[in-house]
Amino acid sequence: MSLETNINAEIKTAMLGKKEADLRALRAIKAAILLAKTAEGGNGELTEADETKLLQKLAKQRRDSLEIFRQQNREDLAVKEEEELAVIERFLPKQMDEAELKAALTDIIAAVGASSPADMGKVMGAATKQLAGKADGKAISAMVKELLK
């Protein structure tokens, strides 16, 4: 079942259950899907990788907004962002925990032959391709820096 079909079914369920927070997030996902499908140069279809990338972008936007709202003591807005983030994360693949990430990055570092912080670019290139959708870019970057010290 495609993400769009899944989202449409979830929207119906959220409307029937009068779940306002879920509805807000689901509509945002649906809008992003429609924009991506109708974007110039697009073919009107999204691959599973495109869908994952889209969801990650929406989740990152929510996390960034959440951080800003917390810094500015806007708890009312932070709560809304948290609710939407929780809904978006339901559709993302399971994220790697720290131990899994460290093991995967150790293998990647060995494969590319990196030995110093100067090799971070090579490692990040390979890591972001292999771990796309499974780990956050910031987490990957921080772990690579730590491992290459």
C-alpha positions as CSV (number, residue, x, y, z in Angstrom):
1,M,0.0,0.0,0.0
2,S,1.4,3.4,-1.0
3,L,2.0,6.1,1.5
4,E,-0.7,8.3,-0.1
5,T,-3.3,5.6,0.2
6,N,-2.3,4.9,3.8
7,I,-2.5,8.6,4.6
8,N,-5.9,9.0,3.1
9,A,-7.2,6.0,5.1
10,E,-5.7,7.5,8.3
11,I,-7.3,10.9,7.6
12,K,-10.7,9.2,7.4
13,T,-10.1,7.5,10.7
14,A,-8.8,10.7,12.4
15,M,-11.9,12.6,11.1
16,L,-14.3,9.9,12.4
17,G,-12.4,9.9,15.8
18,K,-12.2,13.7,15.9
19,K,-8.5,13.5,16.5
20,E,-7.4,17.1,15.7
21,A,-3.7,16.7,16.2
22,D,-3.6,13.6,14.0
23,L,-5.6,15.3,11.3
24,R,-3.3,18.3,11.3
25,A,-0.2,16.2,10.7
26,L,-1.9,13.8,8.2
27,R,-3.1,16.8,6.1
28,A,0.4,18.2,6.2
29,I,1.8,14.9,4.9
30,K,-0.9,14.7,2.2
31,A,-0.1,18.3,1.1
32,A,3.6,17.5,0.9
33,I,2.9,14.4,-1.2
34,L,0.7,16.4,-3.6
35,L,3.4,19.1,-3.9
36,A,6.1,16.5,-4.6
37,K,4.0,14.7,-7.2
38,T,3.1,17.8,-9.1
39,A,6.6,19.4,-8.8
40,E,8.2,20.5,-12.0
41,G,10.4,17.8,-13.4
42,G,8.5,15.1,-11.5
43,N,6.7,12.2,-13.1
44,G,3.6,12.3,-10.9
45,E,4.7,9.2,-8.9
46,L,6.8,8.9,-5.8
47,T,9.1,6.0,-5.1
48,E,9.4,4.5,-1.6
49,A,12.7,6.3,-1.2
50,D,11.1,9.6,-2.2
51,E,8.3,9.0,0.4
52,T,10.8,8.3,3.1
53,K,12.8,11.4,2.2
54,L,9.6,13.5,2.3
55,L,8.6,12.2,5.7
56,Q,12.1,12.8,7.1
57,K,12.0,16.4,5.8
58,L,8.6,17.0,7.5
59,A,9.9,15.4,10.8
60,K,13.1,17.6,10.7
61,Q,10.9,20.7,10.2
62,R,8.9,19.7,13.3
63,R,12.0,19.0,15.4
64,D,13.6,22.3,14.4
65,S,10.3,24.2,15.2
66,L,10.0,22.4,18.5
67,E,13.5,23.4,19.5
68,I,12.8,27.1,18.6
69,F,9.5,27.1,20.4
70,R,11.0,25.6,23.6
71,Q,13.8,28.2,23.5
72,Q,11.2,31.0,23.3
73,N,9.1,29.5,26.0
74,R,6.1,28.9,23.7
75,E,4.9,25.6,25.2
76,D,1.5,25.9,23.5
77,L,3.1,25.8,20.0
78,A,5.7,23.2,21.1
79,V,3.0,20.8,22.1
80,K,1.4,21.0,18.7
81,E,4.7,20.3,17.0
82,E,5.3,17.3,19.3
83,E,1.9,15.9,18.4
84,E,2.5,16.3,14.7
85,L,6.0,14.8,15.0
86,A,4.6,11.7,16.7
87,V,2.2,11.2,13.9
88,I,4.8,11.7,11.2
89,E,7.2,9.3,12.9
90,R,4.6,6.5,12.7
91,F,5.1,6.4,9.0
92,L,8.9,6.5,9.0
93,P,11.0,3.3,9.1
94,K,12.3,2.3,12.5
95,Q,15.3,4.5,13.4
96,M,18.6,2.8,14.4
97,D,19.6,3.1,18.1
98,E,23.1,4.3,19.1
99,A,24.7,0.8,19.2
100,E,23.3,-0.2,15.8
101,L,24.5,3.1,14.3
102,K,28.0,2.8,15.8
103,A,28.3,-0.7,14.4
104,A,27.1,0.3,11.0
105,L,29.4,3.3,10.9
106,T,32.4,1.3,12.1
107,D,31.9,-1.0,9.1
108,I,31.5,1.9,6.7
109,I,34.7,3.5,8.1
110,A,36.6,0.3,7.5
111,A,35.2,-0.1,4.0
112,V,36.2,3.4,2.8
113,G,39.6,3.1,4.7
114,A,39.1,6.3,6.7
115,S,41.6,6.9,9.6
116,S,41.4,10.6,10.5
117,P,38.9,13.4,10.8
118,A,40.1,14.6,7.4
119,D,38.4,11.5,5.9
120,M,35.0,12.6,7.3
121,G,33.6,13.6,3.8
122,K,34.2,10.1,2.4
123,V,32.6,8.4,5.3
124,M,29.6,10.8,5.4
125,G,29.0,10.3,1.7
126,A,28.8,6.5,2.0
127,A,27.0,6.6,5.3
128,T,24.2,8.9,4.2
129,K,23.5,6.6,1.2
130,Q,23.6,3.4,3.2
131,L,21.7,4.7,6.2
132,A,19.1,6.8,4.5
133,G,15.9,6.7,6.4
134,K,17.4,4.6,9.2
135,A,19.2,7.4,11.0
136,D,19.2,11.1,11.4
137,G,21.9,13.1,9.6
138,K,22.9,14.9,12.7
139,A,23.3,11.7,14.6
140,I,25.4,10.1,11.8
141,S,27.6,13.2,11.7
142,A,28.2,13.3,15.4
143,M,29.0,9.6,15.6
144,V,31.4,9.8,12.6
145,K,33.3,12.7,14.3
146,E,33.5,10.6,17.5
147,L,34.7,7.5,15.7
148,L,37.3,9.3,13.6
149,K,39.0,11.1,16.6
